[in-house]
Every structure is written in structure tokens, then in C-alpha cells.
């Protein structure tokens, strides 16, 4: 299993319930494909660097997970099919990036306590 992280931007016209449902949909795709979700962060509404589909803001979501490489193509296809997604990226994390992400998660967990 490789470690990946994905960031996707949801359209800002969604209600909170619709946004949560979209996030759960993609987490469900990952778990059904045998992925282990390590971390999920809802970064909230942010201004885009340039307009996308005449929208200047978007709701950002980060998900870190471990999965087999075959699942990535399926996830990418689902992102492209969903009209609520403005942009997405899926990155395979190298050893040092994975270590950094783990330190970052631990630091965030300590702040919440």
C-alpha cells in the first residue's frame, strides 16, 4: 500500500449538508476500495487564485489515506464525473513527505487537546 493525499475543491453554492454528503461520498469510495483513511481536514471556504466556472471561492478538503495504486484511477474518475468538484489533485507521498504529514497530524492533535 502506498500513502496518498488528495485535496479537492467543492463548489461554494452547496449547503453544509450537501458539502458533508459530498465529502462522505469520496471517503466512501476510498473505504470501499480498501483504503485506510489516515486524516481528514476540512479547510473551509477559501478564495481561489483565479475564477473557476465563474466562481471565486471554493470549499477545500484534504484527505490522507493508504491505498493500492489501482484505486487512484477509480477515485480520479469519480472526481471528474462529479459536477460539485471544481478541482482536485491526488499526490503519492514519498517517505519523507509521509513522515512530515505524520508529525503535522500529531502537532494538530496536541493543539486540539
Buried (B, 14 or more C-beta within 10 A) or exposed (E): EBBBBBBBBBBBEBEEEEBEEBBEEBBEBBEEBEBEEBBEBBEEEEEBEEEBEEEEBBBBBBBBBBBEEEBBEBBBEBBEEBEBBBBBEBEEBEEEEBEEBBEEBEEEEEEEE
